[in-house]
Amino acid sequence: MANDRWMRIGRFGARQNGMVLIIVLWIMTLLAVMAGSFAYSMRIETRLATGVIERAQARALAEAGVAYALALQLDLETQKQWPPNGDWHDWEFGGGHLRIQVVDASGLINLNTANTELLKALLAEAGVEGQDQDRLADAIQDWRDLDDDPLPNGAESEDYRAAGQAGPKNAPFESVEELGSVLGMTQALYERIADVSTVFSYHSGVSSELVPDRLLRALGVDEQTVTDYLEARSHAAAEGLTAPPLQSDNGHAFFSSGRANVYHITVVAETETGTAITLQAVVDGRGVANGQGLRVLAWRTGS
């Protein structure tokens, strides 16, 4: 009897010890899972924090690039060597690499003053063909004019209502982004023409001295003339001289002279770790000569 009793107690103790062991193993497993989850969360948070810091560094570099570009444009001597004609320039600063482009607004197509032929040239360069050029050129003009009478191929209120779309504005473009709301404009087409367009000046033509090479080719100038002119313009900039006049019979009706002193600036900044950011700004420098300072007209960042 006594032996049976001790055997039962032994078996009970063994079962109890087994349960304790299982509980301990479960607790250890749970702690391991919690520790792993915590370590994983810490890695994620560290990575996110590092990403935020690196993007902030890239943004600071890009803003430094805008300031640097403006400083060069506001000095007449350095502006001769870095004219605002859309050429890209490289700059190493703060451990990062920057590519900077500055275009004076007079070297771009003004959406508020461009005539039908100039708009069609812009659209043709973007790959729009035939009748679609007429339709979109008229729709752009109908958007900005003050009446609600459509041009032959344009679009006014009735057309927008039929398409289930708001518009037209029947007032001048206040931003290039508004172009995306014109009836018939696609996102892909908008992205191809936005960077050679402006609304921040009053010129009706395009300054050959300051026009970006891509747009120069779109305005009816033959390839050899474009190549020769860009080479001469680059040589003049290197020597600190004013760009020579464009000698061409093609596209001459599109060209004008003068400067708007409104700068479209694009900066692509990349940190040492490879984080990159693009900053696009439009800055009005017309008041500087009168002591009024600079005015930021547009400011947009992107990855």
PyMOL commands that set and color helices and strands:
alter all, ss='L'
color gray80, all
select helices_A, chain A and resi 2-73+76-81+105-107+116-125+130-144+157-162+176-181+187-196+213-218+223-238+252-254+288-290
alter helices_A, ss='H'
color red, helices_A
select strands_A, chain A and resi 85-93+96-104+109-110+197-198+206-207+255-256+262-270+276-284+295-302
alter strands_A, ss='S'
color yellow, strands_A
deselect
rebuild
show_as cartoon
